Amino acid sequence: MDHRSTVRDAGGQRSAGASGLGWAVQVYNAAEALPNLINPFWMLPLLGVLGLRARDVVGFTFTQLIVHVPLVLILLTVLAGTLEFVPPVMP
């Protein structure tokens, strides 16, 4: 175990350090990024510049969602093994 990834508080209790933050960041990124593939923010200026309607590009973005959801979930599962999970300790 790498001692740099854990932090001890004033009472000597072990708490989640960088590894706990790593889990939180990865879950947040996946939860935020995947729904944005259906109706992404970049679509709004693209519609105005190219004179398209939303239904012209939603098929493309939905295809991206179908391709990336399994890929992201598999990568999160595989890469989760590289992060040490330290459950939070109640004082």
N, C-alpha and C positions, 0 to 999 in steps of 0.2 A: 504494500500500500504506500502510495506517495503521501508523505506527511504535509506536503505543500497544499494539497487539495482539501484539507480539513482545517478547521479553525476551532480553537478552544476559547470558550468565554471565560468570564472572571471566576466562575465556579468550577472550572475544569471540565465542563461538559463539552462533548464534541458536537459541533453543528456543521451544517452544510456550508462549504466555502465555494470555491469556483465550480465544483461539480454540480451543486444545487442550482447555481446560476446557469450553468450549461443546459441543464434539463429544462429550466423555465424558458430560456431563449429559444431552444429548438421547438418546444411545443407551441410557443407563441408564434414563431415564424410559420410553422406549418398551418396552424389554425387561421392565420391571417392571409397567407398567400394563396392557398388553394381556392377559396371562394372568389378571389379577385380574378381568377382565370375565366370565370363565366362572364362577368361584366367589369372588365378592367377600366381603370381610370384613364388610361391612354386612349380609350375608345372615343371619348367625348371630343377632343380636338380633331381626331382622325375623321370623324363623321362630318364635321364642318368643313375641313380642308378639302376632302375628296368628294363631298356631296353625296355621301352614302347614308343609308338608313341603318338602324340598329340591326335589323334582321339580316342585313348583308354580311355582317361580321360575326354575329353570335354563333353561327355554325362553326366557324373557325375556332372561336374561343371555347366552345363546348368540347370540340375535339381535343384541344389542349388540356382541358380539365380531365377528360377520360384517360388520356395518356399519362398525365402527371400524377394523378391521385395514387395509383398503385406504385408508381416509381418512388414518390416521396414517402409513402408509408413503409415500403420495403427498406429504403435507405435509413429512415428513422429507426426502424427495428434493428437493422444490422449495426448501425453506428451507435445505438444506445449501449451496446456492450463496451464501448470505449469510455463511457462516462460512469464514474462510481456514484451510486445512489446512496446518499446518507440521509435517512429520514430525519425530519425536524425533531428536536428534543424540546419538550415543554419544561420550562423551569420549575 
